């Protein structure tokens, strides 16, 4: 995984069912991403809130700088296809 600005980033927490689901989907699709664990890095929650304007997670930030908050699997898959990542 890479920390380049063009990478996909997921802000989440291991207690969050939607975060677990989104990570599993990305893993199954073979999409590389950077995972920011908000439990291990509490200050990153402010970054996620600044990006999304909300406190819900996961926040998925795509290489084109767009983002989803609490996306469905269909939302994520659609965006990945739009960006030709799958």
C-alpha positions in Angstrom: 0.0 0.0 0.0 1.1 3.5 -0.7 0.6 6.8 1.0 0.7 8.8 -2.2 -2.1 11.4 -2.5 -3.5 9.3 -5.4 -4.2 6.3 -3.2 -7.6 5.3 -1.9 -7.9 6.0 1.9 -10.4 4.5 4.3 -10.9 6.2 7.7 -12.6 3.8 10.1 -12.6 1.8 13.3 -12.5 -1.9 14.0 -15.7 -1.7 16.1 -17.6 -0.3 13.1 -19.6 -2.9 11.1 -19.7 -0.6 8.0 -16.0 -0.1 8.2 -15.4 -3.9 8.4 -17.7 -4.5 5.4 -16.0 -1.8 3.3 -12.5 -3.1 4.1 -13.7 -6.7 3.3 -15.1 -5.5 -0.1 -11.9 -3.7 -1.0 -9.8 -6.7 0.0 -12.0 -9.1 -2.1 -11.8 -6.8 -5.1 -8.0 -6.6 -4.7 -8.0 -2.8 -4.5 -5.1 -1.3 -2.6 -5.9 1.3 0.0 -4.5 3.0 3.1 -6.5 2.2 6.3 -6.5 4.9 9.0 -7.6 3.4 12.3 -9.3 6.1 14.2 -8.9 4.1 17.5 -5.1 4.0 17.1 -5.0 7.5 15.6 -7.7 9.5 17.3 -6.5 12.8 15.9 -7.2 11.4 12.4 -11.0 11.6 13.3 -10.6 15.4 12.8 -9.1 14.9 9.4 -12.0 12.6 8.4 -14.6 15.1 9.7 -12.8 17.9 7.8 -13.0 15.9 4.6 -16.6 14.8 5.0 -18.2 17.4 7.2 -19.7 14.6 9.2 -18.7 12.3 12.1 -20.0 9.0 10.6 -17.5 6.4 9.4 -16.2 4.9 7.3 -15.1 7.8 5.2 -13.7 6.5 1.9 -11.5 9.0 0.0 -10.9 8.2 -3.7 -7.9 9.1 -5.8 -9.9 11.9 -7.5 -10.4 13.5 -4.1 -14.1 12.7 -4.0 -15.4 10.8 -1.0 -18.2 8.7 0.4 -19.5 8.5 4.0 -21.0 5.2 5.1 -21.1 4.0 1.5 -23.0 0.9 0.4 -21.0 -1.8 -1.4 -22.8 -0.6 -4.6 -21.6 2.9 -4.0 -18.0 1.8 -3.6 -18.1 -0.6 -6.5 -19.6 2.1 -8.8 -17.0 4.6 -7.9 -14.2 2.1 -8.3 -15.5 1.3 -11.8 -15.8 5.0 -12.7 -12.2 5.4 -11.8 -11.2 2.2 -13.6 -9.8 0.7 -10.4 -11.6 -2.5 -10.9 
